[in-house]
């Protein structure tokens, strides 16, 4: 998927655990893990806003677009 999730980067910068972030955002650690590992199909704006509020960052600090590699010829 061309959208990369950098929640781990912000967690490290804020010296915060996944469990603490999940608690403060109001989601389960399992759902946060799905999001931070890039396995989520979607994210609610309310969740994204809560993540940004708790981590004191912008949405672009958490999500970024990466071009997909071209399929190999053959």
HELIX and SHEET records of a PDB file:
HELIX    1   1 UNK A    7  UNK A   14  1                                   8    
HELIX    2   2 UNK A   18  UNK A   25  1                                   8    
HELIX    3   3 UNK A   29  UNK A   36  1                                   8    
HELIX    4   4 UNK A   45  UNK A   55  1                                  11    
HELIX    5   5 UNK A   59  UNK A   62  1                                   4    
SHEET    1   A 2 UNK A   3  UNK A   5  0                                        
SHEET    2   A 2 UNK A  63  UNK A  65 -1                                        
END                                                                             
